[in-house]
Amino acid sequence: MANSIHDEHLMLQGLPSDVLFISEFMELPKAVQVLQKKSDFTYGLRYCYKGRTLGIEWFEGKNQNWIEDAAEDWVLSKDDIKP
C-alpha cells in the first residue's frame, strides 16, 4: 500500500527531527531520498543500497530541481556500489 502511515514511517526512520523527507527515487537495489534541513533549508541526499543507508550528503546553495536531478542521476547510474 503506497503512501501509508507505515511507508512514511519507514522513509523517516533514522532521520533527525529537524530534517524533512521530500521525495525518493528507486531503481533497485539502489534508492536515494531527497531531504531538507528545517533550520537552514539545505537540501541533502540519503543514499541507500539493498535497504541499508550508506550515508547522507548535504548540498549548500542548491535548489530542489538540482538536488532531484542529482538523485535521479545517482540512482540510474550503472556504477558498482561497494558498501
Buried (B, 14 or more C-beta within 10 A) or exposed (E): EEEEEEEEEEBBEEBEEEBBBBBBBEEEEBBBBBBBBEEEEBBBBBBBBEEEBBEBBBEEEBEEEEBBEBBBEBBEEEEEEEE
